[in-house]
Amino acid sequence: MSTSVFRMNQAARPDRWKSTAPAAPHGTETFVTGLPKLPVPDLSNTLTRLKQSLLPMAWSDEEYASVSRKIDQLAAGLGPELQRRLLSRAAETRHWLEDWWDDGGYLGYRDSVVVNVSYYYGFDEQPSHLPQTPAARAAGLARATMIFRQNLKKGLLKPDGTKEGPFCMDTYRWMFDCCRVPGPDGLDWSVSYAKEGDSGNSGHIVVFRNNRVWRVEAAVDGRILSTAEFEKQIRYIYENSDGEYPGVGVLTASNRDVWAKDYKILSESGHNAQILSAIQSAAFVISLEGYNPATPIEHSRALWHGSVTNGVPIGLRTRWVDKPVEYIVYDNAVAGLMGEHSVMDGTPTVRLCDDVLDMLADPSFDHGSSSVSSTLIPTPLDWETNPSIIDAIAKADAAAIDLIDSQELGYLLTPYGKAAIKKFGVSPDSWAQMIVQLAYRRLIGDDKRIGGTYEAATTRKFDKGRTEAIRVVSNESDAWVASMDDPKVSNDHRKRLFMAAAKRHIELAKSAGIGQGLKKLVKEGEEVPELFSDPVFLRSNYWVLSTSAIFSKHFPVYGWGEVVPDGFGVAYMTGYDGKYKMRLQKISCNTSPQKRLAENVPRTLDNMREFDPSILTANPNQAGPSSSQDDRDEAAADIANDPFASYFNSEDDPSIPPKILITTSPKASKATYDFCDELVGVFPGAEFIRRKKGKGFEIGRIAGWAAGRQYKHLLVVNEDMKKPNAVTLVYLPHGPSAYFKLTSVELTKNIFGHARATPHHPELVLNGFVTRLGHTTGRLFQTMFPPLPEFQGRQVVTLHNQRDFLFFRRHRYAFRSTEKVALQEIGPRFTLKLRSLRKGIPAVLNFGEAPKPLEFDVGPFEETEEKAKNEDAPNASNSEKPQDPVVPPKADEYLWEWKPQLETTRRTFFL
């Protein structure tokens, strides 16, 4: 029997299993020496901080008094002896906590690692200079990762670290050539096939497609394969994986004890044992999954637990979740990574992904020779099955579906980022943590807290360091949270409480980062301190909220699951500004309270800003922060008498779309014309007419002309630096006129996996317009669509207001069942921000003077239906008899105009 097969069939975990990974090559740039050992916290200080952390966890003064008494008993009794043992262990070992951390936190955990332990990183799009196929995407990842692996083995990587110094790189030993193994006695371990002195110029990878396993050689004759050579083999895999193959990979997603039993049955076949060896010894794994995620939620869920088709977990069938590095590439070339968490944390794989994706984004990256050897053909590794294995797969499928269906995931992209937060003198991380605390309190209401909040802090400044727990809940955070829903507390006082809570959070984070976090003291068996069974102490270690933050410019999504059955996994990213802003992602169990958390977080973000007391609640039937009955009556009167009332009260055919004239500023560029072309497809009654270059006629004159030809709207797209940057929207014939800044334009062709639009009239969904100004803005957009949509088209346009940023999206929807609906984005997508609202149509100075003839330029793609006979517009398209044009005013009258002084704080909003 070979050594590798012997490893797989061992009945118990080896005592020194971690020694199977070769020691890091010291003396190189990567693996620094001389880092300090993780300290043992002082007992007295630990117990003092423990009391502080338990105060907000106690349900009553009596509970807190009881747990405090038990802490004092420990300090006076067994505590000093336990501390002596810890100090002795620390002196005798390289890292006194390592074994306990590995087993207690990960390897002894028996539920599925999927959702509960594993994490995922979603990648940005394939660089535009590379082929946009899944085979090319996978091939590029394969070559770049093999180069990273080679640099790691040679010690050429610059070590991770901060300005204070380098980090320990020891856990990088468990990134490649290794795999977790299910333990039959309740403890897993990892096996490593890495070789001492290996320079990274040999090895293989394993690729999964449609449940079929393939071995792909990654190096030949001492050189890493070129991207073209990888791509040839991966295309071969795509072409030769049709048919039915057993989904053995789903077994790895089972409960660990169940997987250990199935593993034993699977490996009883010598043929299967060789396949297991090939998978475990592979440098890494690539899963080619037959799915096309199109939205952040779809991308996240597909990576997190795999896609599901017709009740079958096809994603998990095509993976091996025990591998620490597993790339997933989808049929639309969307990609990401799934990581196994037990002996290596997430920050090393962030570094891996960043380096790999940076390489591929660089047009000068060395893809190797373009010539492809004809002898490179991947090897299929087909499983031998029997009734026991087939039955195990069926049970694993069912368990996986139950797990997937139990989860709920939400995603939020804020319109501001770290720079805006730092202007308040607050750490973005503390800001995010306080948001989560407030959202959770609003979720549970007056219910008592059942657990604490865990935030990961790195201890890699120490030798073999990994992470430590920041216990986020504090008296200061609770005080601020309570103030936010207390109408008696002023905003100034809330701000002072918030600053105190943020300061306390920073103190806790710094303590954890230097190895001074609170740890459950060792129980030696002969006597268990009463403290360890105290309900407050147990509650403080029940992590209802498992939170953490990483940063990568390449990750549009990332995350993990909850660590307790009624908990949440909260992943956020605070390093962005500009286009990407800040991301807050929430993952939770699928129960009513957990679903409500996703609703509470945006509400909490809004509460971090201030309502303008002069603006009334838009909904006359719902009281708001500053509304009275008189206010609501006045708002109702506004609705009945506003300029749009005739649209909503019209007896005309509701299926006929309003006519919309779309044009541009003079001398527009191709990017603006392309955007206008997509807008014509969005609004059912829209028509684009190109303004003749150099004429420079005022918008007010064009609006008056259009109103005389029965157009109901004029939409003008302005541009700057040859990119569309603003929109003027005029309601005809008599206004109002709105001016919006335009940002974040993405045309349909640039949206991965976009759906194809149909000519049906879409539904319109308006969300978040809650003030009178907001209501006016929302009703303006309503009038651009026919009152009666064509539901058979299953198209929906959404305009979502979030802190005065209007996010425009268009989707198609499909009903998967009576309870589930899927969305596929059509495009385009863009963001608007209102800058002014004027009464009437735009003014024209000196309107009484004789105007030049109003002309439109008919471009190559705009054929007019009929030459208009009116001398004011000889080149315009219109089939109706023109009426008298509407006369624009000579001066603008602003109903509302944004000015910097209006935003008394960055929390002020208007819509």
RAQUI-V230778 format. One record per residue. N is the residue number from 1. RES is the residue in one small letter. PSI is psi in degrees with one decimal (* if undefined). BURIAL is b if it has 9 or more other C-alpha atoms within 8 Angstrom, else e. Layout:
BEGIN
n:res:psi:burial
N:RES:PSI:BURIAL
N:RES:PSI:BURIAL
END
This chain:
BEGIN
n:res:psi:burial
1:m:136.8:e
2:s:160.7:e
3:t:-41.3:e
4:s:-42.2:e
5:v:-36.4:b
6:f:-41.0:b
7:r:-41.5:e
8:m:-29.5:b
9:n:7.7:e
10:q:139.5:e
11:a:-22.6:e
12:a:162.4:e
13:r:133.3:b
14:p:146.5:e
15:d:-39.8:e
16:r:50.1:e
17:w:-28.0:b
18:k:-16.3:e
19:s:-10.5:e
20:t:-22.3:b
21:a:123.9:b
22:p:144.8:b
23:a:147.2:e
24:a:136.8:e
25:p:93.5:b
26:h:160.6:e
27:g:-2.1:e
28:t:172.4:b
29:e:-32.9:b
30:t:-49.3:b
31:f:94.7:b
32:v:153.1:b
33:t:166.9:e
34:g:9.6:e
35:l:146.6:b
36:p:156.3:e
37:k:152.5:e
38:l:124.3:b
39:p:156.5:e
40:v:118.7:b
41:p:145.4:b
42:d:135.5:e
43:l:-47.2:b
44:s:-45.7:e
45:n:-38.0:e
46:t:-45.7:b
47:l:-32.6:b
48:t:-45.4:e
49:r:-32.7:b
50:l:-44.7:b
51:k:-43.0:b
52:q:-40.6:e
53:s:-25.5:b
54:l:-16.7:b
55:l:-48.9:b
56:p:-10.5:b
57:m:-16.3:b
58:a:141.7:b
59:w:-15.8:b
60:s:166.0:e
61:d:-34.8:e
62:e:-41.6:e
63:e:-43.2:b
64:y:-39.4:b
65:a:-37.8:e
66:s:-46.2:e
67:v:-32.2:b
68:s:-39.1:b
69:r:-40.3:e
70:k:-34.1:b
71:i:-43.2:b
72:d:-38.2:e
73:q:-39.9:e
74:l:-42.0:b
75:a:-34.9:b
76:a:-14.1:e
77:g:-104.2:e
78:l:-19.0:b
79:g:-53.0:b
80:p:-35.9:b
81:e:-41.5:e
82:l:-38.2:b
83:q:-39.0:b
84:r:-40.5:e
85:r:-39.9:e
86:l:-44.3:b
87:l:-37.7:b
88:s:-43.2:e
89:r:-41.1:b
90:a:-35.4:b
91:a:-27.2:e
92:e:-12.2:e
93:t:160.8:e
94:r:-34.8:e
95:h:107.3:b
96:w:-21.4:b
97:l:-11.5:e
98:e:-53.2:e
99:d:-43.8:e
100:w:-38.8:e
101:w:-46.0:b
102:d:-50.1:b
103:d:-46.0:b
104:g:-34.9:b
105:g:-27.5:b
106:y:-60.2:b
107:l:-21.6:b
108:g:-4.1:b
109:y:131.0:b
110:r:-11.4:b
111:d:172.8:e
112:s:140.5:b
113:v:-24.1:b
114:v:135.3:b
115:v:-50.3:b
116:n:-29.1:b
117:v:-46.7:b
118:s:159.1:b
119:y:169.5:b
120:y:152.1:b
121:y:123.8:b
122:g:134.0:b
123:f:156.4:b
124:d:179.1:b
125:e:156.8:e
126:q:130.0:b
127:p:141.9:e
128:s:-22.7:e
129:h:-3.2:e
130:l:156.2:e
131:p:139.0:e
132:q:52.1:b
133:t:153.9:b
134:p:-34.0:b
135:a:-41.7:b
136:a:-37.9:b
137:r:-47.8:b
138:a:-39.4:b
139:a:-42.6:b
140:g:-43.2:b
141:l:-41.1:b
142:a:-50.6:b
143:r:-46.6:b
144:a:-37.1:b
145:t:-38.6:b
146:m:-36.3:b
147:i:-41.6:b
148:f:-44.7:b
149:r:-42.0:b
150:q:-45.2:b
151:n:-36.7:b
152:l:-47.7:b
153:k:-29.6:b
154:k:-6.1:b
155:g:29.5:b
156:l:-7.7:b
157:l:137.1:e
158:k:132.0:e
159:p:149.1:b
160:d:160.6:e
161:g:-174.9:b
162:t:-176.4:e
163:k:-16.5:e
164:e:-16.0:e
165:g:175.0:e
166:p:160.9:b
167:f:158.1:b
168:c:135.2:b
169:m:16.8:b
170:d:-39.7:b
171:t:-12.1:b
172:y:-18.3:e
173:r:-23.0:b
174:w:27.4:b
175:m:-40.3:b
176:f:159.3:b
177:d:31.0:b
178:c:173.7:b
179:c:145.9:b
180:r:146.5:b
181:v:133.6:b
182:p:127.8:b
183:g:136.0:b
184:p:-14.9:b
185:d:26.1:e
186:g:3.9:b
187:l:121.2:b
188:d:175.5:b
189:w:176.7:b
190:s:145.9:b
191:v:143.2:b
192:s:135.2:b
193:y:9.3:b
194:a:148.3:b
195:k:137.9:e
196:e:129.4:e
197:g:2.8:e
198:d:133.3:e
199:s:8.5:e
200:g:15.7:b
201:n:26.3:b
202:s:173.1:b
203:g:173.5:b
204:h:164.4:b
205:i:165.1:b
206:v:135.4:b
207:v:133.4:b
208:f:137.5:b
209:r:124.9:b
210:n:45.6:b
211:n:-12.0:b
212:r:140.9:b
213:v:135.5:b
214:w:138.2:b
215:r:125.8:b
216:v:118.6:b
217:e:132.2:b
218:a:-9.4:b
219:a:146.2:b
220:v:130.4:b
221:d:40.7:e
222:g:13.1:e
223:r:145.9:e
224:i:138.8:b
225:l:151.8:b
226:s:165.4:b
227:t:-40.1:b
228:a:-38.3:b
229:e:-39.5:b
230:f:-44.6:b
231:e:-38.7:b
232:k:-44.6:b
233:q:-37.0:b
234:i:-38.1:b
235:r:-38.5:b
236:y:-39.7:b
237:i:-43.5:b
238:y:-40.8:b
239:e:-15.1:e
240:n:28.5:e
241:s:15.2:b
242:d:161.0:e
243:g:-172.2:e
244:e:124.5:e
245:y:144.5:e
246:p:133.8:b
247:g:63.6:b
248:v:-30.8:b
249:g:-29.7:b
250:v:-20.6:b
251:l:-31.8:b
252:t:-15.7:b
253:a:1.3:b
254:s:170.6:b
255:n:139.5:b
256:r:-34.3:b
257:d:-37.5:b
258:v:-43.5:e
259:w:-35.5:b
260:a:-41.2:b
261:k:-44.4:b
262:d:-35.5:b
263:y:-42.1:b
264:k:-42.5:b
265:i:-43.4:b
266:l:-42.0:b
267:s:-2.7:b
268:e:-24.7:e
269:s:125.5:b
270:g:-35.0:e
271:h:-46.3:e
272:n:-34.7:b
273:a:-36.2:b
274:q:-36.5:b
275:i:-43.3:b
276:l:-41.6:b
277:s:-41.2:b
278:a:-39.4:b
279:i:-48.8:b
280:q:-32.6:b
281:s:-6.5:b
282:a:145.4:b
283:a:-43.1:b
284:f:179.0:b
285:v:144.7:b
286:i:127.3:b
287:s:122.7:b
288:l:94.1:b
289:e:132.6:b
290:g:73.3:b
291:y:158.6:e
292:n:76.7:b
293:p:137.4:b
294:a:-20.0:b
295:t:164.7:e
296:p:-38.6:b
297:i:-46.1:b
298:e:-42.0:b
299:h:-45.2:b
300:s:-51.9:b
301:r:-36.0:b
302:a:-39.2:b
303:l:-40.9:b
304:w:-46.7:b
305:h:8.9:b
306:g:157.0:b
307:s:161.8:b
308:v:131.0:b
309:t:122.4:e
310:n:41.7:e
311:g:11.1:e
312:v:128.7:e
313:p:73.9:b
314:i:-28.6:b
315:g:-48.8:b
316:l:-26.0:b
317:r:-24.3:b
318:t:28.2:b
319:r:169.4:b
320:w:92.1:b
321:v:-3.3:b
322:d:-8.9:b
323:k:136.2:b
324:p:-26.5:b
325:v:113.8:b
326:e:112.6:b
327:y:144.1:b
328:i:126.1:b
329:v:125.9:b
330:y:169.1:b
331:d:-18.3:b
332:n:16.7:b
333:a:5.6:b
334:v:145.2:b
335:a:170.6:b
336:g:-171.4:b
337:l:141.4:b
338:m:128.0:b
339:g:138.8:b
340:e:132.2:b
341:h:-5.1:b
342:s:-46.4:b
343:v:9.8:b
344:m:127.3:b
345:d:-178.1:b
346:g:-24.6:b
347:t:-36.4:e
348:p:-38.3:b
349:t:-24.1:b
350:v:-45.1:b
351:r:-45.3:e
352:l:-52.7:b
353:c:-42.6:e
354:d:-46.0:b
355:d:-43.1:b
356:v:-46.6:b
357:l:-30.8:b
358:d:-42.3:e
359:m:-48.4:b
360:l:-26.4:b
361:a:-16.1:e
362:d:115.4:e
363:p:-20.0:e
364:s:5.0:e
365:f:138.8:e
366:d:103.0:e
367:h:2.8:b
368:g:-175.8:e
369:s:142.4:e
370:s:-12.4:b
371:s:142.6:e
372:v:128.3:b
373:s:136.7:e
374:s:-12.3:e
375:t:-5.5:e
376:l:101.3:e
377:i:127.3:e
378:p:157.2:b
379:t:121.9:e
380:p:140.8:e
381:l:89.8:b
382:d:131.2:e
383:w:147.7:b
384:e:129.5:e
385:t:163.2:b
386:n:173.3:e
387:p:-34.3:e
388:s:-41.4:e
389:i:-43.1:b
390:i:-41.1:b
391:d:-39.8:e
392:a:-39.2:b
393:i:-42.0:b
394:a:-42.7:e
395:k:-38.4:e
396:a:-38.1:b
397:d:-48.1:b
398:a:-42.7:e
399:a:-38.3:b
400:a:-42.4:b
401:i:-42.1:b
402:d:-42.9:e
403:l:-46.5:e
404:i:-44.3:e
405:d:-18.8:e
406:s:-3.6:b
407:q:148.2:b
408:e:138.9:b
409:l:137.4:b
410:g:157.6:b
411:y:134.5:b
412:l:131.3:e
413:l:116.3:b
414:t:154.5:b
415:p:7.0:b
416:y:161.1:b
417:g:-155.6:b
418:k:-34.3:b
419:a:-43.2:e
420:a:-37.9:e
421:i:-41.1:b
422:k:-24.2:b
423:k:-20.7:e
424:f:-0.1:e
425:g:29.2:e
426:v:140.3:b
427:s:130.7:b
428:p:-34.2:b
429:d:-43.2:e
430:s:-39.2:b
431:w:-49.2:b
432:a:-41.8:b
433:q:-39.4:b
434:m:-36.1:b
435:i:-45.6:b
436:v:-40.7:b
437:q:-44.1:b
438:l:-41.3:b
439:a:-40.6:b
440:y:-40.4:b
441:r:-39.9:b
442:r:-27.3:e
443:l:-48.9:b
444:i:-10.5:b
445:g:-126.3:e
446:d:3.0:e
447:d:156.4:e
448:k:146.7:e
449:r:133.6:e
450:i:-5.4:e
451:g:-179.4:b
452:g:-174.7:b
453:t:126.0:b
454:y:128.9:b
455:e:132.3:b
456:a:135.4:b
457:a:136.3:b
458:t:142.1:b
459:t:28.9:b
460:r:1.0:b
461:k:-11.7:b
462:f:157.2:b
463:d:127.4:b
464:k:22.1:b
465:g:150.5:b
466:r:-97.0:e
467:t:165.4:b
468:e:158.3:b
469:a:126.5:b
470:i:120.2:b
471:r:99.7:b
472:v:-36.1:b
473:v:128.3:b
474:s:166.8:b
475:n:-38.6:e
476:e:-42.3:b
477:s:-38.0:b
478:d:-38.6:b
479:a:-43.1:b
480:w:-43.3:b
481:v:-44.7:b
482:a:-35.5:e
483:s:-27.8:b
484:m:-23.3:b
485:d:17.7:e
486:d:108.5:e
487:p:-14.7:e
488:k:-12.9:e
489:v:130.4:b
490:s:160.5:e
491:n:-34.1:e
492:d:-42.1:e
493:h:-38.0:e
494:r:-40.7:b
495:k:-41.4:e
496:r:-40.9:e
497:l:-38.9:b
498:f:-43.6:b
499:m:-37.4:b
500:a:-40.5:b
501:a:-41.2:b
502:a:-39.3:b
503:k:-42.3:e
504:r:-37.8:b
505:h:-41.8:b
506:i:-40.6:b
507:e:-43.7:e
508:l:-38.9:b
509:a:-41.0:b
510:k:-38.6:e
511:s:-42.9:b
512:a:-37.6:b
513:g:-20.6:b
514:i:21.2:e
515:g:22.6:b
516:q:24.0:b
517:g:169.2:b
518:l:129.8:b
519:k:144.1:e
520:k:118.8:e
521:l:153.1:e
522:v:135.6:e
523:k:117.3:e
524:e:0.0:e
525:g:-40.0:e
526:e:-22.9:e
527:e:123.7:e
528:v:119.6:e
529:p:141.8:b
530:e:-27.0:e
531:l:-37.7:b
532:f:-12.1:b
533:s:6.5:e
534:d:136.5:b
535:p:-34.0:e
536:v:-42.3:b
537:f:-44.6:b
538:l:-38.3:b
539:r:-37.6:b
540:s:-20.8:b
541:n:9.2:e
542:y:99.8:b
543:w:85.7:b
544:v:-36.9:b
545:l:111.6:b
546:s:111.1:b
547:t:155.8:b
548:s:166.5:b
549:a:136.7:b
550:i:172.1:e
551:f:133.6:b
552:s:131.5:e
553:k:-12.3:e
554:h:-2.0:b
555:f:99.6:b
556:p:-26.3:b
557:v:153.9:b
558:y:165.6:b
559:g:-168.6:b
560:w:-176.4:b
561:g:-176.7:b
562:e:160.6:b
563:v:-6.1:b
564:v:154.7:b
565:p:-34.1:e
566:d:33.6:b
567:g:-169.6:b
568:f:145.1:b
569:g:123.4:b
570:v:110.4:b
571:a:132.9:b
572:y:160.2:b
573:m:118.1:b
574:t:11.9:b
575:g:0.5:b
576:y:150.9:b
577:d:166.2:b
578:g:-127.0:e
579:k:-44.0:e
580:y:-19.0:e
581:k:-139.2:b
582:m:141.4:b
583:r:139.6:b
584:l:117.6:b
585:q:137.4:b
586:k:138.0:b
587:i:137.2:b
588:s:171.6:b
589:c:159.3:b
590:n:69.4:b
591:t:163.3:e
592:s:-47.3:e
593:p:-40.2:e
594:q:-35.2:b
595:k:-33.7:b
596:r:-23.1:b
597:l:-38.4:b
598:a:-29.1:b
599:e:-31.3:e
600:n:-30.4:b
601:v:-49.2:b
602:p:-38.6:b
603:r:-40.8:b
604:t:-40.6:b
605:l:-39.9:b
606:d:-36.0:b
607:n:-14.8:e
608:m:-5.8:e
609:r:166.3:b
610:e:140.0:b
611:f:140.6:b
612:d:116.1:e
613:p:-12.6:e
614:s:-8.0:e
615:i:132.0:b
616:l:159.1:b
617:t:135.5:b
618:a:-38.0:b
619:n:112.8:b
620:p:-11.1:b
621:n:5.3:e
622:q:121.5:e
623:a:142.4:b
624:g:-167.5:e
625:p:-29.1:e
626:s:22.8:b
627:s:145.0:b
628:s:176.1:e
629:q:-38.8:e
630:d:-40.9:e
631:d:-44.8:b
632:r:-36.3:b
633:d:-42.0:b
634:e:-39.3:e
635:a:-39.4:b
636:a:-39.1:b
637:a:-39.0:e
638:d:-44.1:e
639:i:-40.6:e
640:a:-23.8:e
641:n:10.0:e
642:d:170.5:e
643:p:-16.8:e
644:f:0.1:b
645:a:-37.7:b
646:s:-32.8:e
647:y:-45.9:e
648:f:-21.9:e
649:n:3.1:e
650:s:145.8:e
651:e:8.4:e
652:d:166.9:e
653:d:116.4:e
654:p:-7.9:b
655:s:-7.5:b
656:i:123.2:e
657:p:146.7:b
658:p:145.0:b
659:k:133.8:b
660:i:126.5:b
661:l:120.9:b
662:i:129.0:b
663:t:-173.0:b
664:t:175.0:b
665:s:160.0:b
666:p:150.0:b
667:k:45.8:e
668:a:158.6:b
669:s:174.9:e
670:k:-37.9:e
671:a:-38.5:b
672:t:-40.3:b
673:y:-40.8:b
674:d:-40.8:e
675:f:-43.5:b
676:c:-38.5:b
677:d:-38.6:b
678:e:-34.6:b
679:l:-35.6:b
680:v:-35.5:b
681:g:-20.7:b
682:v:-46.6:e
683:f:119.4:b
684:p:-33.9:b
685:g:20.7:b
686:a:149.1:b
687:e:133.4:b
688:f:130.1:b
689:i:127.4:b
690:r:126.1:b
691:r:137.9:b
692:k:134.9:b
693:k:137.7:e
694:g:-6.2:e
695:k:-39.7:b
696:g:33.2:e
697:f:147.2:e
698:e:149.5:e
699:i:-36.3:e
700:g:-37.8:b
701:r:-40.2:b
702:i:-41.3:b
703:a:-42.9:b
704:g:-41.8:b
705:w:-44.4:b
706:a:-38.8:b
707:a:-34.2:b
708:g:-9.6:b
709:r:26.6:b
710:q:14.9:b
711:y:142.4:b
712:k:-17.0:b
713:h:148.8:b
714:l:125.6:b
715:l:117.2:b
716:v:125.0:b
717:v:119.4:b
718:n:165.4:b
719:e:161.9:b
720:d:136.0:e
721:m:38.1:e
722:k:28.4:b
723:k:139.4:b
724:p:132.7:b
725:n:-2.7:b
726:a:157.4:b
727:v:130.1:b
728:t:125.5:b
729:l:118.8:b
730:v:126.2:b
731:y:125.8:b
732:l:147.2:b
733:p:-12.4:b
734:h:20.6:b
735:g:-179.0:b
736:p:176.5:b
737:s:129.0:b
738:a:141.1:b
739:y:126.4:b
740:f:141.8:b
741:k:143.0:b
742:l:126.2:b
743:t:170.7:b
744:s:45.1:e
745:v:126.4:b
746:e:116.1:b
747:l:161.3:b
748:t:-41.1:b
749:k:-19.4:e
750:n:4.0:e
751:i:116.3:b
752:f:134.1:e
753:g:27.4:b
754:h:151.9:b
755:a:164.6:b
756:r:130.9:e
757:a:152.8:e
758:t:165.7:e
759:p:3.6:e
760:h:150.4:b
761:h:126.1:b
762:p:161.6:b
763:e:156.5:b
764:l:129.1:b
765:v:121.1:b
766:l:133.2:b
767:n:131.8:e
768:g:9.8:e
769:f:98.5:b
770:v:-5.1:b
771:t:172.6:b
772:r:-40.5:b
773:l:-42.4:b
774:g:-39.4:b
775:h:-41.6:b
776:t:-43.6:e
777:t:-44.8:b
778:g:-42.3:b
779:r:-32.4:b
780:l:-44.5:b
781:f:-32.4:e
782:q:-37.4:e
783:t:-5.5:b
784:m:-4.8:b
785:f:150.9:b
786:p:143.9:b
787:p:-28.9:b
788:l:105.2:e
789:p:164.7:b
790:e:95.6:b
791:f:-24.9:b
792:q:-19.2:e
793:g:-16.1:b
794:r:41.4:b
795:q:140.3:b
796:v:133.4:b
797:v:130.1:b
798:t:132.9:b
799:l:105.5:b
800:h:119.4:b
801:n:120.6:b
802:q:105.1:b
803:r:46.8:e
804:d:2.8:b
805:f:126.3:b
806:l:109.3:b
807:f:118.7:b
808:f:127.9:b
809:r:150.8:b
810:r:129.7:b
811:h:161.4:b
812:r:147.9:b
813:y:152.2:b
814:a:135.9:e
815:f:116.0:e
816:r:-29.5:e
817:s:-173.0:e
818:t:-12.7:e
819:e:-15.8:e
820:k:140.4:e
821:v:141.9:b
822:a:144.0:e
823:l:139.4:e
824:q:123.3:b
825:e:139.6:b
826:i:-45.6:b
827:g:167.1:b
828:p:175.9:b
829:r:143.6:b
830:f:170.6:b
831:t:135.8:b
832:l:151.3:b
833:k:122.6:b
834:l:130.3:b
835:r:-28.2:b
836:s:156.0:b
837:l:118.6:b
838:r:147.5:b
839:k:136.5:b
840:g:-166.5:b
841:i:162.7:b
842:p:144.5:b
843:a:156.1:b
844:v:115.4:b
845:l:144.9:e
846:n:42.9:e
847:f:-25.0:b
848:g:-16.4:e
849:e:155.0:e
850:a:121.2:e
851:p:155.5:e
852:k:155.8:e
853:p:134.0:e
854:l:120.8:b
855:e:146.0:b
856:f:146.9:b
857:d:122.9:b
858:v:107.1:b
859:g:-179.2:e
860:p:-19.7:e
861:f:5.9:e
862:e:95.9:b
863:e:127.8:e
864:t:146.4:b
865:e:-34.0:e
866:e:139.3:e
867:k:123.6:b
868:a:141.5:b
869:k:-13.1:e
870:n:130.7:e
871:e:-18.5:e
872:d:-23.7:e
873:a:73.3:b
874:p:-19.1:b
875:n:17.0:b
876:a:156.1:b
877:s:122.9:b
878:n:133.3:b
879:s:-5.9:e
880:e:155.8:e
881:k:125.5:e
882:p:146.5:e
883:q:178.7:e
884:d:133.1:e
885:p:151.5:b
886:v:133.9:b
887:v:122.2:e
888:p:155.3:b
889:p:165.4:b
890:k:-11.8:b
891:a:145.3:e
892:d:142.4:b
893:e:111.2:e
894:y:127.0:b
895:l:-34.1:e
896:w:138.3:e
897:e:129.6:e
898:w:134.9:e
899:k:148.3:e
900:p:-35.0:e
901:q:-14.4:e
902:l:-33.1:e
903:e:86.7:b
904:t:-28.6:e
905:t:170.3:e
906:r:3.6:e
907:r:5.0:b
908:t:134.5:b
909:f:164.3:b
910:f:-19.9:b
911:l:*:b
END
